[in-house]
Amino acid sequence: MGICDGRTVIITGAGGGLGRAYALAFAAEGASVVVNDIRREAAEAVCAEIRAQGGQALASDDDITQLATAQRIVDAALAAFGEVHVLVNNAGICRDRMFVSLSEADWDDVMHVHLRGHFCLANLLARRWRDAAKAGRQVDARIVNTSSGAGLQGSVGQSNYAAAKAGIAALTLVQAAELERYGITANALVPAARTGMTAGVFAEMMKAPAEGFDYYDPANIAPLVVWLGSAASRHVTGRVFEVAGGMVALAHGWRTGVRTDKGALWQVGELGGAIDALLARAEPAQRVYGT
């Protein structure tokens, strides 16, 4: 018996790296897995691994950034496995440059894959799950999004990526607030692991050790993702989890901090001293990555 027996999960960007680790871990816990990746051969290879271990899997290379093609992914999952219970939005790209060097395409490509990619499948499935709940059927569904430390703290040379990942964290909070009434939870991950996206910048830091615990192995992130996709996590929603190695942390996010209130209109000349006093009382922000 696995924690996800009888559940079906769609995982985007699952042909390698984190997505592959999630797919294998979900299958090991009894889930049927839709492995979505723009690289068809990679998706098929992961499915072959799952089937070789006795699991059920379906490969998909449909575009996650368009509603029409995202619907094909959902339809294929329903035809193969009967229902979808979990969506793991994992696919992403980087177009790293300093802010003043970004092109319009650099900005748009990252927003397209990350933000539209997180929207389309989630929107389609949330509509399906909402309609089922309104029809009186029991719904126990999960959306697991992928943010980043760049989205929480910022990252030099990644303003487009950081903005998209910050948007995903905020999207998760709104999804959780709006969808909980229908039996749908939404949470986000901030994973630190060795993937194709980290290879260029962090290859030396994240390389596998010759022996001992491999801190940056993508498999370290998978258990939390599987648990979040299971029925056991139904009480957890609207959370952002930072995960690395054996560490799991809850991110606090933006919240109202120290304040001052004059109770009347501020004069421009008064604000410098008031702001300096607030800054002296405030907890320092975490540093932007790369500074």
Order of alpha helices (4+ residues) and beta strands (2+ residues): beta-alpha-beta-alpha-beta-alpha-beta-alpha-alpha-beta-alpha-alpha-beta-alpha-alpha-beta-beta-alpha
